[in-house]
Structure formats: C-alpha cells, structure tokens
Amino acid sequence: MQLTELRTKALALQPDERETLAHDLLDSLSIESTGAIDEAWLTEIDRRMEDVAEGRVDMVPYDQFREEIRKKTGW
C-alpha cells in the first residue's frame, strides 16, 4: 500500500479512530524521536506562556473559545 493511499484511508476514519491511530503511531517512534518531540512541545509551551505573561495574546473564556471552534468546524 502506498503512503498516499494509507493517508487517504486514515483520514476517512472516525475522529476517535484517527486519535487512536495517531497515538499508536507516536508510541511506535523511538525514544530519541519522541524526546525531540517532547522538547519541541516544551519549547512551544514556554513561548506561549511568555506570550500570555507579556500580554501579547488576547485571552478568552474556554466556553467562548469552544463555541467559536464549534462554529468554524461544525463539531
């Protein structure tokens, strides 16, 4: 099976099935690979926390955020 065919089939799965598949694929990576991913996420979290602390982002209540996402995505 070609990668493009696999990707098409994976994207056709239900959201919960895609989530499980994504988790399984990430778990299958080597420790070194996931370590780099973890480090990248920690860097991103630090950047976002700094943006909040410095007032560079507009914060919105979670319920408002959820409603905006629901309208945009139809979920």
PQR file with spaces between the fields and no chain letter, atoms N, CA, C, O and H, PARSE charges and radii, in Angstrom:
ATOM       1  N    MET     1       0.850   -1.170    0.000 -0.4000 1.5000
ATOM       2  CA   MET     1       0.000    0.000    0.000 -0.0000 2.0000
ATOM       3  C    MET     1       0.901    1.240    0.000  0.5500 1.7000
ATOM       4  O    MET     1       1.842    1.338    0.787 -0.5500 1.4000
ATOM       5  N    GLN     2       0.601    2.163   -0.879 -0.4000 1.5000
ATOM       6  CA   GLN     2       1.356    3.403   -0.969 -0.0000 2.0000
ATOM       7  C    GLN     2       0.973    4.351    0.171  0.5500 1.7000
ATOM       8  O    GLN     2      -0.127    4.271    0.717 -0.5500 1.4000
ATOM       9  H    GLN     2      -0.164    2.082   -1.519  0.4000 1.0000
ATOM      10  N    LEU     3       1.889    5.235    0.515 -0.4000 1.5000
ATOM      11  CA   LEU     3       1.647    6.177    1.597 -0.0000 2.0000
ATOM      12  C    LEU     3       0.417    7.044    1.323  0.5500 1.7000
ATOM      13  O    LEU     3      -0.371    7.298    2.234 -0.5500 1.4000
ATOM      14  H    LEU     3       2.782    5.300    0.071  0.4000 1.0000
ATOM      15  N    THR     4       0.243    7.495    0.096 -0.4000 1.5000
ATOM      16  CA   THR     4      -0.916    8.350   -0.219 -0.0000 2.0000
ATOM      17  C    THR     4      -2.229    7.600   -0.014  0.5500 1.7000
ATOM      18  O    THR     4      -3.207    8.177    0.461 -0.5500 1.4000
ATOM      19  H    THR     4       0.883    7.289   -0.644  0.4000 1.0000
ATOM      20  N    GLU     5      -2.252    6.323   -0.369 -0.4000 1.5000
ATOM      21  CA   GLU     5      -3.451    5.515   -0.164 -0.0000 2.0000
ATOM      22  C    GLU     5      -3.715    5.303    1.328  0.5500 1.7000
ATOM      23  O    GLU     5      -4.855    5.380    1.787 -0.5500 1.4000
ATOM      24  H    GLU     5      -1.458    5.854   -0.755  0.4000 1.0000
ATOM      25  N    LEU     6      -2.656    5.038    2.063 -0.4000 1.5000
ATOM      26  CA   LEU     6      -2.774    4.852    3.505 -0.0000 2.0000
ATOM      27  C    LEU     6      -3.283    6.129    4.167  0.5500 1.7000
ATOM      28  O    LEU     6      -4.157    6.079    5.032 -0.5500 1.4000
ATOM      29  H    LEU     6      -1.730    4.975    1.690  0.4000 1.0000
ATOM      30  N    ARG     7      -2.733    7.273    3.757 -0.4000 1.5000
ATOM      31  CA   ARG     7      -3.160    8.561    4.312 -0.0000 2.0000
ATOM      32  C    ARG     7      -4.639    8.798    4.025  0.5500 1.7000
ATOM      33  O    ARG     7      -5.378    9.216    4.916 -0.5500 1.4000
ATOM      34  H    ARG     7      -2.023    7.313    3.054  0.4000 1.0000
ATOM      35  N    THR     8      -5.076    8.541    2.814 -0.4000 1.5000
ATOM      36  CA   THR     8      -6.484    8.723    2.438 -0.0000 2.0000
ATOM      37  C    THR     8      -7.387    7.860    3.301  0.5500 1.7000
ATOM      38  O    THR     8      -8.415    8.325    3.792 -0.5500 1.4000
ATOM      39  H    THR     8      -4.476    8.202    2.090  0.4000 1.0000
ATOM      40  N    LYS     9      -7.003    6.607    3.486 -0.4000 1.5000
ATOM      41  CA   LYS     9      -7.808    5.704    4.310 -0.0000 2.0000
ATOM      42  C    LYS     9      -7.812    6.139    5.770  0.5500 1.7000
ATOM      43  O    LYS     9      -8.843    6.071    6.439 -0.5500 1.4000
ATOM      44  H    LYS     9      -6.167    6.230    3.087  0.4000 1.0000
ATOM      45  N    ALA    10      -6.670    6.582    6.258 -0.4000 1.5000
ATOM      46  CA   ALA    10      -6.591    7.024    7.652 -0.0000 2.0000
ATOM      47  C    ALA    10      -7.466    8.256    7.886  0.5500 1.7000
ATOM      48  O    ALA    10      -8.145    8.351    8.908 -0.5500 1.4000
ATOM      49  H    ALA    10      -5.832    6.637    5.714  0.4000 1.0000
ATOM      50  N    LEU    11      -7.452    9.189    6.948 -0.4000 1.5000
ATOM      51  CA   LEU    11      -8.260   10.397    7.098 -0.0000 2.0000
ATOM      52  C    LEU    11      -9.755   10.119    6.987  0.5500 1.7000
ATOM      53  O    LEU    11     -10.568   10.939    7.414 -0.5500 1.4000
ATOM      54  H    LEU    11      -6.901    9.111    6.117  0.4000 1.0000
ATOM      55  N    ALA    12     -10.119    8.993    6.427 -0.4000 1.5000
ATOM      56  CA   ALA    12     -11.531    8.622    6.312 -0.0000 2.0000
ATOM      57  C    ALA    12     -12.065    7.980    7.597  0.5500 1.7000
ATOM      58  O    ALA    12     -13.272    7.777    7.732 -0.5500 1.4000
ATOM      59  H    ALA    12      -9.459    8.327    6.080  0.4000 1.0000
ATOM      60  N    LEU    13     -11.182    7.663    8.531 -0.4000 1.5000
ATOM      61  CA   LEU    13     -11.602    7.068    9.797 -0.0000 2.0000
ATOM      62  C    LEU    13     -12.396    8.071   10.626  0.5500 1.7000
ATOM      63  O    LEU    13     -12.317    9.280   10.409 -0.5500 1.4000
ATOM      64  H    LEU    13     -10.201    7.828    8.422  0.4000 1.0000
ATOM      65  N    GLN    14     -13.154    7.552   11.571 -0.4000 1.5000
ATOM      66  CA   GLN    14     -13.864    8.401   12.522 -0.0000 2.0000
ATOM      67  C    GLN    14     -12.838    9.109   13.411  0.5500 1.7000
ATOM      68  O    GLN    14     -11.743    8.585   13.617 -0.5500 1.4000
ATOM      69  H    GLN    14     -13.218    6.570   11.748  0.4000 1.0000
ATOM      70  N    PRO    15     -13.173   10.298   13.945 -0.5600 1.5000
ATOM      71  CA   PRO    15     -12.215   11.048   14.756  0.2800 2.0000
ATOM      72  C    PRO    15     -11.590   10.233   15.890  0.5500 1.7000
ATOM      73  O    PRO    15     -10.384   10.330   16.119 -0.5500 1.4000
ATOM      74  N    ASP    16     -12.380    9.439   16.596 -0.4000 1.5000
ATOM      75  CA   ASP    16     -11.813    8.661   17.700 -0.0000 2.0000
ATOM      76  C    ASP    16     -10.854    7.591   17.191  0.5500 1.7000
ATOM      77  O    ASP    16      -9.872    7.270   17.860 -0.5500 1.4000
ATOM      78  H    ASP    16     -13.359    9.361   16.410  0.4000 1.0000
ATOM      79  N    GLU    17     -11.133    7.037   16.010 -0.4000 1.5000
ATOM      80  CA   GLU    17     -10.237    6.042   15.422 -0.0000 2.0000
ATOM      81  C    GLU    17      -8.934    6.704   14.968  0.5500 1.7000
ATOM      82  O    GLU    17      -7.856    6.133   15.137 -0.5500 1.4000
ATOM      83  H    GLU    17     -11.931    7.298   15.467  0.4000 1.0000
ATOM      84  N    ARG    18      -9.031    7.917   14.387 -0.4000 1.5000
ATOM      85  CA   ARG    18      -7.826    8.648   13.977 -0.0000 2.0000
ATOM      86  C    ARG    18      -6.970    8.997   15.190  0.5500 1.7000
ATOM      87  O    ARG    18      -5.742    8.934   15.129 -0.5500 1.4000
ATOM      88  H    ARG    18      -9.906    8.380   14.249  0.4000 1.0000
ATOM      89  N    GLU    19      -7.625    9.368   16.297 -0.4000 1.5000
ATOM      90  CA   GLU    19      -6.896    9.696   17.513 -0.0000 2.0000
ATOM      91  C    GLU    19      -6.127    8.476   18.017  0.5500 1.7000
ATOM      92  O    GLU    19      -4.960    8.583   18.394 -0.5500 1.4000
ATOM      93  H    GLU    19      -8.623    9.419   16.347  0.4000 1.0000
ATOM      94  N    THR    20      -6.784    7.322   18.021 -0.4000 1.5000
ATOM      95  CA   THR    20      -6.127    6.089   18.463 -0.0000 2.0000
ATOM      96  C    THR    20      -4.958    5.752   17.549  0.5500 1.7000
ATOM      97  O    THR    20      -3.881    5.384   18.019 -0.5500 1.4000
ATOM      98  H    THR    20      -7.732    7.236   17.715  0.4000 1.0000
ATOM      99  N    LEU    21      -5.172    5.879   16.237 -0.4000 1.5000
ATOM     100  CA   LEU    21      -4.110    5.595   15.278 -0.0000 2.0000
ATOM     101  C    LEU    21      -2.931    6.538   15.472  0.5500 1.7000
ATOM     102  O    LEU    21      -1.779    6.103   15.472 -0.5500 1.4000
ATOM     103  H    LEU    21      -6.046    6.178   15.855  0.4000 1.0000
ATOM     104  N    ALA    22      -3.213    7.829   15.636 -0.4000 1.5000
ATOM     105  CA   ALA    22      -2.136    8.806   15.834 -0.0000 2.0000
ATOM     106  C    ALA    22      -1.348    8.484   17.096  0.5500 1.7000
ATOM     107  O    ALA    22      -0.119    8.554   17.103 -0.5500 1.4000
ATOM     108  H    ALA    22      -4.148    8.182   15.635  0.4000 1.0000
ATOM     109  N    HIS    23      -2.054    8.135   18.156 -0.4000 1.5000
ATOM     110  CA   HIS    23      -1.384    7.786   19.412 -0.0000 2.0000
ATOM     111  C    HIS    23      -0.499    6.561   19.216  0.5500 1.7000
ATOM     112  O    HIS    23       0.642    6.535   19.677 -0.5500 1.4000
ATOM     113  H    HIS    23      -3.053    8.078   18.150  0.4000 1.0000
ATOM     114  N    ASP    24      -1.024    5.547   18.533 -0.4000 1.5000
ATOM     115  CA   ASP    24      -0.248    4.331   18.294 -0.0000 2.0000
ATOM     116  C    ASP    24       0.992    4.614   17.451  0.5500 1.7000
ATOM     117  O    ASP    24       2.062    4.064   17.707 -0.5500 1.4000
ATOM     118  H    ASP    24      -1.951    5.568   18.159  0.4000 1.0000
ATOM     119  N    LEU    25       0.841    5.479   16.440 -0.4000 1.5000
ATOM     120  CA   LEU    25       1.985    5.808   15.589 -0.0000 2.0000
ATOM     121  C    LEU    25       3.053    6.564   16.381  0.5500 1.7000
ATOM     122  O    LEU    25       4.244    6.285   16.243 -0.5500 1.4000
ATOM     123  H    LEU    25      -0.029    5.927   16.232  0.4000 1.0000
ATOM     124  N    LEU    26       2.631    7.512   17.204 -0.4000 1.5000
ATOM     125  CA   LEU    26       3.597    8.234   18.027 -0.0000 2.0000
ATOM     126  C    LEU    26       4.300    7.302   19.002  0.5500 1.7000
ATOM     127  O    LEU    26       5.504    7.418   19.228 -0.5500 1.4000
ATOM     128  H    LEU    26       1.663    7.738   17.317  0.4000 1.0000
ATOM     129  N    ASP    27       3.536    6.373   19.580 -0.4000 1.5000
ATOM     130  CA   ASP    27       4.135    5.406   20.503 -0.0000 2.0000
ATOM     131  C    ASP    27       5.161    4.502   19.816  0.5500 1.7000
ATOM     132  O    ASP    27       6.068    3.979   20.464 -0.5500 1.4000
ATOM     133  H    ASP    27       2.557    6.279   19.396  0.4000 1.0000
ATOM     134  N    SER    28       5.012    4.323   18.503 -0.4000 1.5000
ATOM     135  CA   SER    28       5.914    3.426   17.786 -0.0000 2.0000
ATOM     136  C    SER    28       7.261    4.072   17.458  0.5500 1.7000
ATOM     137  O    SER    28       8.193    3.388   17.035 -0.5500 1.4000
ATOM     138  H    SER    28       4.275    4.748   17.977  0.4000 1.0000
ATOM     139  N    LEU    29       7.364    5.394   17.653 -0.4000 1.5000
ATOM     140  CA   LEU    29       8.623    6.068   17.368 -0.0000 2.0000
ATOM     141  C    LEU    29       9.658    5.723   18.425  0.5500 1.7000
ATOM     142  O    LEU    29       9.320    5.336   19.543 -0.5500 1.4000
ATOM     143  H    LEU    29       6.607    5.950   17.997  0.4000 1.0000
ATOM     144  N    SER    30      10.910    5.869   18.056 -0.4000 1.5000
ATOM     145  CA   SER    30      11.973    5.581   19.013 -0.0000 2.0000
ATOM     146  C    SER    30      11.965    6.619   20.126  0.5500 1.7000
ATOM     147  O    SER    30      11.398    7.702   19.979 -0.5500 1.4000
ATOM     148  H    SER    30      11.185    6.183   17.148  0.4000 1.0000
ATOM     149  N    ILE    31      12.595    6.276   21.230 -0.4000 1.5000
ATOM     150  CA   ILE    31      12.690    7.175   22.376 -0.0000 2.0000
ATOM     151  C    ILE    31      13.362    8.490   21.963  0.5500 1.7000
ATOM     152  O    ILE    31      12.938    9.563   22.392 -0.5500 1.4000
ATOM     153  H    ILE    31      13.055    5.396   21.349  0.4000 1.0000
ATOM     154  N    GLU    32      14.408    8.410   21.132 -0.4000 1.5000
ATOM     155  CA   GLU    32      15.094    9.622   20.697 -0.0000 2.0000
ATOM     156  C    GLU    32      14.150   10.531   19.925  0.5500 1.7000
ATOM     157  O    GLU    32      14.175   11.750   20.099 -0.5500 1.4000
ATOM     158  H    GLU    32      14.752    7.538   20.783  0.4000 1.0000
ATOM     159  N    SER    33      13.313    9.940   19.067 -0.4000 1.5000
ATOM     160  CA   SER    33      12.387   10.743   18.279 -0.0000 2.0000
ATOM     161  C    SER    33      11.352   11.409   19.169  0.5500 1.7000
ATOM     162  O    SER    33      11.086   12.603   19.026 -0.5500 1.4000
ATOM     163  H    SER    33      13.292    8.950   18.925  0.4000 1.0000
ATOM     164  N    THR    34      10.769   10.652   20.081 -0.4000 1.5000
ATOM     165  CA   THR    34       9.751   11.251   20.939 -0.0000 2.0000
ATOM     166  C    THR    34      10.375   12.262   21.883  0.5500 1.7000
ATOM     167  O    THR    34       9.717   13.226   22.274 -0.5500 1.4000
ATOM     168  H    THR    34      10.985    9.683   20.197  0.4000 1.0000
ATOM     169  N    GLY    35      11.634   12.060   22.257 -0.4000 1.5000
ATOM     170  CA   GLY    35      12.320   13.039   23.091 -0.0000 2.0000
ATOM     171  C    GLY    35      12.420   14.378   22.385  0.5500 1.7000
ATOM     172  O    GLY    35      12.222   15.422   23.006 -0.5500 1.4000
ATOM     173  H    GLY    35      12.168   11.276   21.940  0.4000 1.0000
ATOM     174  N    ALA    36      12.723   14.362   21.097 -0.4000 1.5000
ATOM     175  CA   ALA    36      12.799   15.593   20.326 -0.0000 2.0000
ATOM     176  C    ALA    36      11.429   16.243   20.225  0.5500 1.7000
ATOM     177  O    ALA    36      11.316   17.467   20.283 -0.5500 1.4000
ATOM     178  H    ALA    36      12.884   13.514   20.592  0.4000 1.0000
ATOM     179  N    ILE    37      10.391   15.434   20.074 -0.4000 1.5000
ATOM     180  CA   ILE    37       9.032   15.961   20.016 -0.0000 2.0000
ATOM     181  C    ILE    37       8.664   16.583   21.353  0.5500 1.7000
ATOM     182  O    ILE    37       8.120   17.687   21.398 -0.5500 1.4000
ATOM     183  H    ILE    37      10.483   14.439   20.027  0.4000 1.0000
ATOM     184  N    ASP    38       8.954   15.886   22.437 -0.4000 1.5000
ATOM     185  CA   ASP    38       8.666   16.422   23.772 -0.0000 2.0000
ATOM     186  C    ASP    38       9.396   17.744   23.995  0.5500 1.7000
ATOM     187  O    ASP    38       8.820   18.691   24.533 -0.5500 1.4000
ATOM     188  H    ASP    38       9.396   14.989   22.401  0.4000 1.0000
ATOM     189  N    GLU    39      10.642   17.808   23.589 -0.4000 1.5000
ATOM     190  CA   GLU    39      11.422   19.037   23.764 -0.0000 2.0000
ATOM     191  C    GLU    39      10.807   20.180   22.949  0.5500 1.7000
ATOM     192  O    GLU    39      10.728   21.313   23.426 -0.5500 1.4000
ATOM     193  H    GLU    39      11.109   17.039   23.152  0.4000 1.0000
ATOM     194  N    ALA    40      10.379   19.885   21.740 -0.4000 1.5000
ATOM     195  CA   ALA    40       9.756   20.908   20.906 -0.0000 2.0000
ATOM     196  C    ALA    40       8.466   21.419   21.547  0.5500 1.7000
ATOM     197  O    ALA    40       8.192   22.619   21.528 -0.5500 1.4000
ATOM     198  H    ALA    40      10.443   18.966   21.353  0.4000 1.0000
ATOM     199  N    TRP    41       7.675   20.504   22.116 -0.4000 1.5000
ATOM     200  CA   TRP    41       6.434   20.920   22.781 -0.0000 2.0000
ATOM     201  C    TRP    41       6.728   21.769   24.004  0.5500 1.7000
ATOM     202  O    TRP    41       6.047   22.767   24.240 -0.5500 1.4000
ATOM     203  H    TRP    41       7.898   19.529   22.132  0.4000 1.0000
ATOM     204  N    LEU    42       7.728   21.393   24.784 -0.4000 1.5000
ATOM     205  CA   LEU    42       8.087   22.182   25.959 -0.0000 2.0000
ATOM     206  C    LEU    42       8.529   23.587   25.563  0.5500 1.7000
ATOM     207  O    LEU    42       8.190   24.559   26.238 -0.5500 1.4000
ATOM     208  H    LEU    42       8.282   20.582   24.593  0.4000 1.0000
ATOM     209  N    THR    43       9.280   23.695   24.479 -0.4000 1.5000
ATOM     210  CA   THR    43       9.694   24.999   23.970 -0.0000 2.0000
ATOM     211  C    THR    43       8.478   25.816   23.557  0.5500 1.7000
ATOM     212  O    THR    43       8.389   27.006   23.863 -0.5500 1.4000
ATOM     213  H    THR    43       9.556   22.905   23.932  0.4000 1.0000
ATOM     214  N    GLU    44       7.547   25.180   22.867 -0.4000 1.5000
ATOM     215  CA   GLU    44       6.318   25.870   22.436 -0.0000 2.0000
ATOM     216  C    GLU    44       5.480   26.302   23.635  0.5500 1.7000
ATOM     217  O    GLU    44       4.935   27.406   23.642 -0.5500 1.4000
ATOM     218  H    GLU    44       7.619   24.214   22.619  0.4000 1.0000
ATOM     219  N    ILE    45       5.373   25.456   24.633 -0.4000 1.5000
ATOM     220  CA   ILE    45       4.617   25.801   25.845 -0.0000 2.0000
ATOM     221  C    ILE    45       5.258   27.007   26.524  0.5500 1.7000
ATOM     222  O    ILE    45       4.554   27.928   26.938 -0.5500 1.4000
ATOM     223  H    ILE    45       5.816   24.560   24.628  0.4000 1.0000
ATOM     224  N    ASP    46       6.576   27.013   26.643 -0.4000 1.5000
ATOM     225  CA   ASP    46       7.271   28.148   27.251 -0.0000 2.0000
ATOM     226  C    ASP    46       7.001   29.440   26.468  0.5500 1.7000
ATOM     227  O    ASP    46       6.757   30.492   27.059 -0.5500 1.4000
ATOM     228  H    ASP    46       7.148   26.265   26.307  0.4000 1.0000
ATOM     229  N    ARG    47       7.050   29.348   25.128 -0.4000 1.5000
ATOM     230  CA   ARG    47       6.803   30.516   24.294 -0.0000 2.0000
ATOM     231  C    ARG    47       5.393   31.049   24.515  0.5500 1.7000
ATOM     232  O    ARG    47       5.191   32.255   24.657 -0.5500 1.4000
ATOM     233  H    ARG    47       7.249   28.493   24.648  0.4000 1.0000
ATOM     234  N    ARG    48       4.419   30.142   24.542 -0.4000 1.5000
ATOM     235  CA   ARG    48       3.029   30.562   24.726 -0.0000 2.0000
ATOM     236  C    ARG    48       2.804   31.164   26.116  0.5500 1.7000
ATOM     237  O    ARG    48       2.081   32.150   26.255 -0.5500 1.4000
ATOM     238  H    ARG    48       4.583   29.162   24.427  0.4000 1.0000
ATOM     239  N    MET    49       3.411   30.580   27.129 -0.4000 1.5000
ATOM     240  CA   MET    49       3.270   31.119   28.480 -0.0000 2.0000
ATOM     241  C    MET    49       3.868   32.523   28.562  0.5500 1.7000
ATOM     242  O    MET    49       3.315   33.404   29.222 -0.5500 1.4000
ATOM     243  H    MET    49       3.998   29.779   27.016  0.4000 1.0000
ATOM     244  N    GLU    50       4.989   32.722   27.893 -0.4000 1.5000
ATOM     245  CA   GLU    50       5.612   34.046   27.869 -0.0000 2.0000
ATOM     246  C    GLU    50       4.707   35.047   27.149  0.5500 1.7000
ATOM     247  O    GLU    50       4.554   36.182   27.599 -0.5500 1.4000
ATOM     248  H    GLU    50       5.438   32.006   27.357  0.4000 1.0000
ATOM     249  N    ASP    51       4.102   34.624   26.023 -0.4000 1.5000
ATOM     250  CA   ASP    51       3.170   35.496   25.303 -0.0000 2.0000
ATOM     251  C    ASP    51       2.017   35.932   26.201  0.5500 1.7000
ATOM     252  O    ASP    51       1.611   37.094   26.174 -0.5500 1.4000
ATOM     253  H    ASP    51       4.226   33.701   25.658  0.4000 1.0000
ATOM     254  N    VAL    52       1.491   35.005   26.993 -0.4000 1.5000
ATOM     255  CA   VAL    52       0.392   35.333   27.913 -0.0000 2.0000
ATOM     256  C    VAL    52       0.893   36.302   28.984  0.5500 1.7000
ATOM     257  O    VAL    52       0.251   37.318   29.253 -0.5500 1.4000
ATOM     258  H    VAL    52       1.820   34.061   27.014  0.4000 1.0000
ATOM     259  N    ALA    53       2.020   35.994   29.584 -0.4000 1.5000
ATOM     260  CA   ALA    53       2.555   36.824   30.664 -0.0000 2.0000
ATOM     261  C    ALA    53       2.874   38.239   30.192  0.5500 1.7000
ATOM     262  O    ALA    53       2.709   39.199   30.944 -0.5500 1.4000
ATOM     263  H    ALA    53       2.542   35.169   29.365  0.4000 1.0000
ATOM     264  N    GLU    54       3.326   38.366   28.959 -0.4000 1.5000
ATOM     265  CA   GLU    54       3.699   39.673   28.415 -0.0000 2.0000
ATOM     266  C    GLU    54       2.508   40.405   27.783  0.5500 1.7000
ATOM     267  O    GLU    54       2.658   41.527   27.300 -0.5500 1.4000
ATOM     268  H    GLU    54       3.460   37.586   28.348  0.4000 1.0000
ATOM     269  N    GLY    55       1.322   39.772   27.785 -0.4000 1.5000
ATOM     270  CA   GLY    55       0.133   40.414   27.247 -0.0000 2.0000
ATOM     271  C    GLY    55       0.089   40.483   25.729  0.5500 1.7000
ATOM     272  O    GLY    55      -0.595   41.341   25.171 -0.5500 1.4000
ATOM     273  H    GLY    55       1.200   38.861   28.178  0.4000 1.0000
ATOM     274  N    ARG    56       0.806   39.595   25.052 -0.4000 1.5000
ATOM     275  CA   ARG    56       0.840   39.595   23.592 -0.0000 2.0000
ATOM     276  C    ARG    56      -0.316   38.817   22.964  0.5500 1.7000
ATOM     277  O    ARG    56      -0.458   38.793   21.741 -0.5500 1.4000
ATOM     278  H    ARG    56       1.362   38.898   25.505  0.4000 1.0000
ATOM     279  N    VAL    57      -1.127   38.191   23.784 -0.4000 1.5000
ATOM     280  CA   VAL    57      -2.268   37.433   23.269 -0.0000 2.0000
ATOM     281  C    VAL    57      -3.530   37.858   24.005  0.5500 1.7000
ATOM     282  O    VAL    57      -3.483   38.256   25.169 -0.5500 1.4000
ATOM     283  H    VAL    57      -1.012   38.211   24.777  0.4000 1.0000
ATOM     284  N    ASP    58      -4.651   37.768   23.310 -0.4000 1.5000
ATOM     285  CA   ASP    58      -5.936   38.056   23.933 -0.0000 2.0000
ATOM     286  C    ASP    58      -6.510   36.752   24.468  0.5500 1.7000
ATOM     287  O    ASP    58      -6.710   35.797   23.717 -0.5500 1.4000
ATOM     288  H    ASP    58      -4.689   37.445   22.365  0.4000 1.0000
ATOM     289  N    MET    59      -6.769   36.719   25.751 -0.4000 1.5000
ATOM     290  CA   MET    59      -7.343   35.534   26.375 -0.0000 2.0000
ATOM     291  C    MET    59      -8.864   35.600   26.270  0.5500 1.7000
ATOM     292  O    MET    59      -9.459   36.671   26.391 -0.5500 1.4000
ATOM     293  H    MET    59      -6.606   37.494   26.361  0.4000 1.0000
ATOM     294  N    VAL    60      -9.480   34.450   26.046 -0.4000 1.5000
ATOM     295  CA   VAL    60     -10.942   34.355   26.019 -0.0000 2.0000
ATOM     296  C    VAL    60     -11.361   33.207   26.927  0.5500 1.7000
ATOM     297  O    VAL    60     -10.609   32.247   27.099 -0.5500 1.4000
ATOM     298  H    VAL    60      -8.996   33.580   25.948  0.4000 1.0000
ATOM     299  N    PRO    61     -12.548   33.296   27.508 -0.5600 1.5000
ATOM     300  CA   PRO    61     -13.031   32.193   28.340  0.2800 2.0000
ATOM     301  C    PRO    61     -13.153   30.915   27.513  0.5500 1.7000
ATOM     302  O    PRO    61     -13.425   30.965   26.314 -0.5500 1.4000
ATOM     303  N    TYR    62     -12.949   29.777   28.163 -0.4000 1.5000
ATOM     304  CA   TYR    62     -12.994   28.487   27.478 -0.0000 2.0000
ATOM     305  C    TYR    62     -14.319   28.274   26.745  0.5500 1.7000
ATOM     306  O    TYR    62     -14.322   27.808   25.605 -0.5500 1.4000
ATOM     307  H    TYR    62     -12.728   29.736   29.137  0.4000 1.0000
ATOM     308  N    ASP    63     -15.435   28.607   27.378 -0.4000 1.5000
ATOM     309  CA   ASP    63     -16.741   28.402   26.732 -0.0000 2.0000
ATOM     310  C    ASP    63     -16.848   29.197   25.439  0.5500 1.7000
ATOM     311  O    ASP    63     -17.404   28.708   24.456 -0.5500 1.4000
ATOM     312  H    ASP    63     -15.432   28.985   28.304  0.4000 1.0000
ATOM     313  N    GLN    64     -16.325   30.410   25.430 -0.4000 1.5000
ATOM     314  CA   GLN    64     -16.345   31.232   24.215 -0.0000 2.0000
ATOM     315  C    GLN    64     -15.457   30.604   23.144  0.5500 1.7000
ATOM     316  O    GLN    64     -15.845   30.517   21.979 -0.5500 1.4000
ATOM     317  H    GLN    64     -15.873   30.808   26.228  0.4000 1.0000
ATOM     318  N    PHE    65     -14.272   30.171   23.543 -0.4000 1.5000
ATOM     319  CA   PHE    65     -13.354   29.518   22.616 -0.0000 2.0000
ATOM     320  C    PHE    65     -13.995   28.277   22.001  0.5500 1.7000
ATOM     321  O    PHE    65     -13.948   28.080   20.787 -0.5500 1.4000
ATOM     322  H    PHE    65     -13.956   30.241   24.489  0.4000 1.0000
ATOM     323  N    ARG    66     -14.591   27.446   22.847 -0.4000 1.5000
ATOM     324  CA   ARG    66     -15.228   26.212   22.376 -0.0000 2.0000
ATOM     325  C    ARG    66     -16.338   26.516   21.379  0.5500 1.7000
ATOM     326  O    ARG    66     -16.469   25.825   20.368 -0.5500 1.4000
ATOM     327  H    ARG    66     -14.629   27.606   23.833  0.4000 1.0000
ATOM     328  N    GLU    67     -17.136   27.541   21.652 -0.4000 1.5000
ATOM     329  CA   GLU    67     -18.225   27.911   20.753 -0.0000 2.0000
ATOM     330  C    GLU    67     -17.686   28.417   19.411  0.5500 1.7000
ATOM     331  O    GLU    67     -18.231   28.088   18.357 -0.5500 1.4000
ATOM     332  H    GLU    67     -17.029   28.102   22.473  0.4000 1.0000
ATOM     333  N    GLU    68     -16.630   29.204   19.452 -0.4000 1.5000
ATOM     334  CA   GLU    68     -16.028   29.698   18.207 -0.0000 2.0000
ATOM     335  C    GLU    68     -15.486   28.538   17.366  0.5500 1.7000
ATOM     336  O    GLU    68     -15.663   28.518   16.148 -0.5500 1.4000
ATOM     337  H    GLU    68     -16.188   29.471   20.309  0.4000 1.0000
ATOM     338  N    ILE    69     -14.832   27.582   18.010 -0.4000 1.5000
ATOM     339  CA   ILE    69     -14.322   26.415   17.291 -0.0000 2.0000
ATOM     340  C    ILE    69     -15.473   25.583   16.732  0.5500 1.7000
ATOM     341  O    ILE    69     -15.402   25.106   15.599 -0.5500 1.4000
ATOM     342  H    ILE    69     -14.688   27.599   19.000  0.4000 1.0000
ATOM     343  N    ARG    70     -16.523   25.410   17.516 -0.4000 1.5000
ATOM     344  CA   ARG    70     -17.680   24.640   17.049 -0.0000 2.0000
ATOM     345  C    ARG    70     -18.275   25.282   15.795  0.5500 1.7000
ATOM     346  O    ARG    70     -18.628   24.577   14.850 -0.5500 1.4000
ATOM     347  H    ARG    70     -16.581   25.797   18.436  0.4000 1.0000
ATOM     348  N    LYS    71     -18.389   26.595   15.778 -0.4000 1.5000
ATOM     349  CA   LYS    71     -18.948   27.305   14.614 -0.0000 2.0000
ATOM     350  C    LYS    71     -18.046   27.152   13.403  0.5500 1.7000
ATOM     351  O    LYS    71     -18.530   26.979   12.284 -0.5500 1.4000
ATOM     352  H    LYS    71     -18.102   27.168   16.546  0.4000 1.0000
ATOM     353  N    LYS    72     -16.744   27.215   13.615 -0.4000 1.5000
ATOM     354  CA   LYS    72     -15.792   27.134   12.492 -0.0000 2.0000
ATOM     355  C    LYS    72     -15.702   25.723   11.926  0.5500 1.7000
ATOM     356  O    LYS    72     -15.539   25.544   10.719 -0.5500 1.4000
ATOM     357  H    LYS    72     -16.351   27.355   14.524  0.4000 1.0000
ATOM     358  N    THR    73     -15.808   24.724   12.793 -0.4000 1.5000
ATOM     359  CA   THR    73     -15.569   23.347   12.347 -0.0000 2.0000
ATOM     360  C    THR    73     -16.847   22.533   12.171  0.5500 1.7000
ATOM     361  O    THR    73     -16.849   21.502   11.500 -0.5500 1.4000
ATOM     362  H    THR    73     -15.941   24.869   13.773  0.4000 1.0000
ATOM     363  N    GLY    74     -17.935   23.009   12.783 -0.4000 1.5000
ATOM     364  CA   GLY    74     -19.180   22.237   12.713 -0.0000 2.0000
ATOM     365  C    GLY    74     -19.210   21.062   13.674  0.5500 1.7000
ATOM     366  O    GLY    74     -20.090   20.207   13.577 -0.5500 1.4000
ATOM     367  H    GLY    74     -17.933   23.847   13.328  0.4000 1.0000
ATOM     368  N    TRP    75     -18.260   21.005   14.602 -0.4000 1.5000
ATOM     369  CA   TRP    75     -18.226   19.896   15.567 -0.0000 2.0000
ATOM     370  C    TRP    75     -19.171   20.134   16.674  0.5500 1.7000
ATOM     371  O    TRP    75     -19.281   19.309   17.581 -0.5500 1.4000
ATOM     372  H    TRP    75     -17.544   21.699   14.681  0.4000 1.0000
